[in-house]
Amino acid sequence: MKKLFLTGAVSLLIISCSKKENSEIQPSSDASTPIATNVSGQSLVEASDCMACHNAEERLIGPSYKEIAAKYSEKDIEILASKIIEGGSGVWGSVPMQPHPQISKEDAKKMVEYILKQKK
């Protein structure tokens, strides 16, 4: 039963956290795309697939934004932005976070700043 649950959870994670075909997030470093300098971290998070695995208040597949904000600080923005882009595993359990290479470093930092503002 436990094996069946884990297999289902991993399948759901892979499907829900995979790269969207028509991603609303455009890399801000792409010279052919107009750069929206006033795009908020919250709007970037909401436009991405983050909400499929994360929630502001409670743990879903991944940790809640409040849990992340409680564990990390402003000095971790660079590391967390890299984790959004490159993916990661092992910090919050056995289910890995899928990489999001379509998100620019600048946008990932804005997303992290928004998440860190969710402190309890």
Order of alpha helices (4+ residues) and beta strands (2+ residues): alpha-alpha-alpha-alpha-alpha
